[in-house]
Amino acid sequence: MNTKTQAQTFLEHLLMSRRGLGYLVGAPVALLLGAFAWLHATTPDGAAVLSVPAPAPTDRREPADASPFAARTPSATTQSAASSLRAQTVEVAAGEPQPILGQFITLREVREVRGEAGNGPIRNIEFVFRPGILPRRLFDDHDKVIAHYAPIDRNVPGAGATTVFFLYTVIQHDTDGDGWLGERDKFNIAISRPDGSRYRVLAYNVDELVEYRDDPVENTLHLTYRANGDLIRRSYLLAGL
């Protein structure tokens, strides 16, 4: 009896259609390619290997927009982070508002709480505009140590002596590998406007800030510091900051 099975009928229709012919030809090829790729993705002992692309290296060079600006020196009137600190999230407390010369805003040092509130190193600075308004914080977190900060004052026509910038030395990383943030770590030199805005890092991984000098006539800051054994002298135009 010449009766076709369902499988035979399906096969005939498949061979007569272009789509079916492509499937019959393409499927074995795909299987062969898959097997070839699997063989090349196994180790000599037959264990499968998952290839994960390596992450692109991070570029930690100084931002291009920071290069025209200057850094500042430690102030003798501010307290440095004399004792080493663990690089971790810490409990902090804001101090009393301090006036900023020639400005209608004040600042508060946000210090680490160590035994008694306010006796730890500076972890942040708040710029207070007026009561009832949230202050502006220099940093979004408290993971850094502000070793020193100092005002840069100039004589402003009609206002007299006025703070026009703040200069900071900021310890951000445990560069000596002892598990603490302290004065033996390298620091960054940064600057901001007197209200904490336009914060810019001007030099990274500095060992010592030797000197800085502000030139109001040329609107330029001259900076001398040591980094990686080199004595570096640079001048930065402050226009646009």
Summary of the structure (lengths in Angstrom):
residues: 241
radius of gyration: 32.1
end to end distance: 96.3
largest distance: 115.4
contacts: 637
relative contact order: 0.15
helix: 15%
strand: 37%
